[in-house]
Amino acid sequence: MSLRELAERFRVSWDYAKKIRKQQLRFGQMERVRQARHGPARWMTAAIERELRTQLRAQPDLTLWELQQWLRKQTGVPWSKSLVWLCLQRLELRRKKNAARL
């Protein structure tokens, strides 16, 4: 039976049948292979979140650069400023300077 006939029989596209056949030849199984997780592993663990909140309570005027350096020291992982900013947003921690304090 051809791949096109199998695709028609199981009512899937020919490309999908081709993909499954390729997978069968490569891994020896027709079931879907478990997909690898895409993207970087989550570095902001619950413990780091707690420490970050504590650090910001103790020093509320830390800049993004200072937080970036602190996180790098705590985790051993290089943090970009944009990633630090996204983590702060997710934790609903604001870093905007108040004009009244200037």
C-alpha positions in Angstrom: 0.0 0.0 0.0 1.4 3.4 -0.9 1.8 6.3 1.4 -0.8 8.3 -0.4 -3.3 5.4 0.0 -2.5 5.1 3.7 -3.0 8.9 4.1 -6.4 8.6 2.4 -7.4 5.6 4.4 -6.7 7.3 7.7 -7.9 10.6 6.5 -4.7 12.5 7.2 -2.6 14.6 4.8 0.1 13.0 2.7 2.7 15.3 4.4 1.6 14.0 7.8 1.8 10.4 6.6 5.2 11.1 5.2 6.3 12.6 8.6 5.1 9.5 10.5 6.8 7.2 8.1 10.1 9.1 8.4 9.7 8.9 12.2 9.1 5.2 12.0 12.2 4.6 9.9 14.3 6.9 12.2 13.2 5.7 15.6 11.5 2.4 14.9 8.1 3.4 16.2 5.0 4.9 14.8 3.9 6.7 17.9 4.9 10.3 18.2 8.3 10.8 19.7 8.2 13.0 22.8 9.1 16.6 21.8 12.0 18.4 23.4 11.1 21.4 25.3 11.6 24.5 23.2 13.3 27.6 24.6 15.6 28.0 27.6 14.9 26.4 30.9 13.2 28.6 33.4 15.8 30.2 35.5 13.4 32.2 37.7 12.6 29.5 40.2 10.2 30.1 43.2 13.2 30.3 45.5 14.9 33.0 43.3 11.6 34.9 43.2 11.4 35.0 47.0 15.0 36.1 47.2 14.4 38.8 44.6 11.3 40.1 46.5 13.3 40.2 49.7 16.2 42.0 48.0 13.9 44.6 46.5 12.3 45.2 49.9 15.7 45.7 51.5 17.0 47.9 48.6 14.0 49.3 46.7 16.2 51.7 44.6 18.2 49.0 42.8 18.6 49.6 39.1 18.0 47.0 36.4 21.8 46.7 36.0 22.3 46.1 39.7 19.5 43.5 39.7 21.0 41.8 36.7 24.4 41.6 38.5 22.7 40.3 41.7 20.8 37.6 39.7 23.9 36.6 37.9 25.7 36.1 41.2 22.8 34.2 42.8 22.1 31.8 39.9 25.4 31.7 37.9 23.4 32.4 34.8 23.8 35.5 32.6 20.7 37.6 32.7 19.8 40.2 30.1 18.2 43.4 31.2 15.1 42.6 29.2 14.8 39.2 30.9 15.2 40.9 34.3 12.5 43.4 33.3 10.1 40.7 32.1 10.6 38.8 35.4 9.8 42.0 37.4 6.7 42.5 35.3 5.5 38.9 35.8 6.0 39.4 39.6 4.2 42.7 39.3 7.2 44.6 40.8 7.5 48.1 39.4 10.8 49.8 38.8 9.6 53.1 37.6 11.1 56.0 39.5 8.6 58.3 41.2 9.0 62.0 40.1 8.0 63.1 43.6 11.1 61.4 45.1 13.5 63.2 42.8 
